[in-house]
Amino acid sequence: MVGNPNVGKTTIFNHLAGRTQKTANFPGTTQEAHIGAVAGHTLIDMPGLYGLELDAPESSLCRGVIEGSTSPEGTRALPPDTLLIILDATNLVRGLALAAEVLGRGLPSVVVVNLIDDAHRRGIHVDAEKLERATGVPVLLTSAKTGEGLGEVSRLMSRARRATLPPLESRDAIEAWADETYAEIASATPDSGLTDDGLTDRLDRAFTHPVLGVLTFALAMTGLFWVVFKLASVPMDFIDLIFATAGSWVAGVLPDGAISSLLTDGVIAGVGGTVIFLPQIVLLFFLIALLEQTGYLARAAFVIDRLLRPFGLPGHAFIPLLSGHACAIPAIMSARAVPDRRDRLATIMAIPFMSCSARIPVYVLLTVLLFPESPGMQAIAFTGCYVLGAAAGLLTSLAMRRTILRGPSRAMALELPPYRVPDVVGGARLAASRGWLFLRKAGTVILGISIVLWWLGTYPVASATPEAMSLREQASVVEFDEANAMLETADVLDARHQAASSFLGRIGETVQPVFAPLGADRQLTIGILASFAAREVFVATMAVQVAGTDDTEDEGVFEAVAGATRDSGGLVFDLATSWSMLVYFVLAMQCLPTLVVTAREAAAGRGGWKWAALQFGWMSVVAYVGAAIVFAAAGGWGGGA
Amino acid sequence: MTQPVPLTQLKRGQHATLASTSLPEADAASLRALGLKPACELTLCRSGQPCIVSVVSGGCRCRIGLSRELADRVMVSAQS
């Protein structure tokens, strides 16, 4: 199925393929298509394109599919049996030019002229029979909005024929044919092209104004983030409750031992730690899809292009960068929309600097530790983290565009779609597919990491400490309340001893000198190492070490973390260390699933791991140096273990 | 028809006909496929960055935004 963007292809595809549809990638590229089953055939909904011979990824992909040299993963690379060409009845000449190129490939085809209701409203009437005579292929008029004609599409496909066009060897010839055919098949009332665009003009001028446009954009983005974080907190709390309940149930049902520990602390904690971010990710992509469908984002792309160009990024990069504030994984995949290869790579390298959802628990912990009595300062510091991350991403892009990604970028030219009421169902579908992608990619890797971390933190099993044993003996002869307190203290002592004696603890002790310039002691080093693979485990890892439990919601646990002491006696989270850790977590690459996706997307399968390695190395250096400078500036010299 | 001028020199609301472009081949082909083809009639909706034009010509009806650096190299004949 091919056609210009915004002709209603997706709506027709959804009608034909229904629940059988899924998204598939094209091997060796960063493009994707929807595929579904229709009457025993596979229907491939190609990305919208303006021309078959253009220097654009969607054009070369469409050529490849038509020629049979490529196809989505999971399908065989063969020339299609039928080409379904979708045209916009209100914009026929441009669509006919594309149709001429596609029909000229000689495959059995049909033409669907969509948006016929819109055309009638504008006084445009299309004669399907005349178009059928002009092209030699079956033609159907449809309205995806009202459903008119949709039921006939699959029957139409069974009548597909090869076109009977004259030879059209040049662009001039194609356009001349399109103009002549339009004149033959369409009639329009004299003022059908002159509808009042005054409102569109005024909105365009406002949304692209150098000052008002930026303000509108800032307002839209602030509103979007506010809605995401506000609304997502409800399902996130629910998810947290479900997994906490599941963990308690498993711990209650299974006897104490390795299996119970693996399931509760490894599997359930690992899966829960990933799934909890799903509401934010789904909601952000849903709202972005709605904004895109209103037509606003195409205008905002130009506003943002002005702001991003000095950093070597195009306007197309802003949705991927924005999405990175939910999660870098689907955001890096969104970078496929950036047409130029150098621009796309710079975008991919910048995205992980955007403060994602997984960093939030770390920011909350550290900003509260830094400003315990001042919610206002906490909010400012929190915002500062986002600004620092964005600034680091933009400067990274600038540095790369001046060095390894040097070269000109394509100037922007975009069709500005009409402003319209967004398709909520379509937006929900897109958000669900992005959410599923996140679960599949992140969930599997993070689950694996959680199990490995569980094993490193659980073994070797340490025996009870003499202090804990003594407390337990004393608890047997004192009052109930006092006994309970003693037993809790004994459990905490044993848990801390276990954390220090485990493989992870020993690794932390060995590696600690590396992180000493950042103010990290042995315990903090373990937290940093554990979060190398997934940053969201940092807070729970610290809680286990100092409070013997990973229940980070417990106020007592938070106080224990805040008051945790080093082996040398000072606070783990003293002022200088808290600042340096905040900067470190803003800038560091601590997400193995992100590196996996970078490797795949950065070079479409060729040499992608070099880019992932560069991303990891660069972010690690920036984070280390930045944190060390902050630690020193905050008066930290003389701190450490 | 007047002597061709860059698109960026039109006034807002002014109608014109596209005369020629002096763009790299890939950019020229993209604009043409979008609807900015030789002799098409257009109206300037917004000048500057971006430049926004409305093409309402025969069976083509679209609104295109282009960066100033592209618009500077699109030559149009203003209609009086």
Chai-1 contact restraints between the chains, C-beta under 6 A:
chainA,res_idxA,chainB,res_idxB,connection_type,confidence,min_distance_angstrom,max_distance_angstrom,comment,restraint_id
A,Y50,B,A33,contact,1.0,0.0,6.0,A-B,restraint_1
A,Y50,B,L34,contact,1.0,0.0,6.0,A-B,restraint_2
A,G51,B,A33,contact,1.0,0.0,6.0,A-B,restraint_3
A,L54,B,A29,contact,1.0,0.0,6.0,A-B,restraint_4
A,L54,B,S30,contact,1.0,0.0,6.0,A-B,restraint_5
A,L54,B,A33,contact,1.0,0.0,6.0,A-B,restraint_6
A,D55,B,A26,contact,1.0,0.0,6.0,A-B,restraint_7
A,T90,B,R61,contact,1.0,0.0,6.0,A-B,restraint_8
A,N91,B,R61,contact,1.0,0.0,6.0,A-B,restraint_9
A,N91,B,C62,contact,1.0,0.0,6.0,A-B,restraint_10
A,L92,B,G59,contact,1.0,0.0,6.0,A-B,restraint_11
A,V93,B,G58,contact,1.0,0.0,6.0,A-B,restraint_12
A,V93,B,G59,contact,1.0,0.0,6.0,A-B,restraint_13
A,V93,B,C60,contact,1.0,0.0,6.0,A-B,restraint_14
A,R94,B,G35,contact,1.0,0.0,6.0,A-B,restraint_15
A,R94,B,C60,contact,1.0,0.0,6.0,A-B,restraint_16
A,E175,B,K37,contact,1.0,0.0,6.0,A-B,restraint_17
A,Y182,B,G59,contact,1.0,0.0,6.0,A-B,restraint_18
A,A186,B,G59,contact,1.0,0.0,6.0,A-B,restraint_19
A,G193,B,V56,contact,1.0,0.0,6.0,A-B,restraint_20
A,D201,B,C45,contact,1.0,0.0,6.0,A-B,restraint_21
A,D204,B,I52,contact,1.0,0.0,6.0,A-B,restraint_22
A,R205,B,R46,contact,1.0,0.0,6.0,A-B,restraint_23
A,T208,B,P50,contact,1.0,0.0,6.0,A-B,restraint_24
A,F302,B,P50,contact,1.0,0.0,6.0,A-B,restraint_25
A,F302,B,G65,contact,1.0,0.0,6.0,A-B,restraint_26
A,A411,B,S67,contact,1.0,0.0,6.0,A-B,restraint_27
A,A411,B,E69,contact,1.0,0.0,6.0,A-B,restraint_28
A,A411,B,L70,contact,1.0,0.0,6.0,A-B,restraint_29
A,M412,B,S67,contact,1.0,0.0,6.0,A-B,restraint_30
A,A413,B,S30,contact,1.0,0.0,6.0,A-B,restraint_31
A,A413,B,L31,contact,1.0,0.0,6.0,A-B,restraint_32
A,A413,B,L66,contact,1.0,0.0,6.0,A-B,restraint_33
A,A413,B,L70,contact,1.0,0.0,6.0,A-B,restraint_34
A,L414,B,G65,contact,1.0,0.0,6.0,A-B,restraint_35
A,E415,B,L34,contact,1.0,0.0,6.0,A-B,restraint_36
A,E415,B,C62,contact,1.0,0.0,6.0,A-B,restraint_37
A,E415,B,I64,contact,1.0,0.0,6.0,A-B,restraint_38
A,L416,B,R63,contact,1.0,0.0,6.0,A-B,restraint_39
A,L416,B,G65,contact,1.0,0.0,6.0,A-B,restraint_40
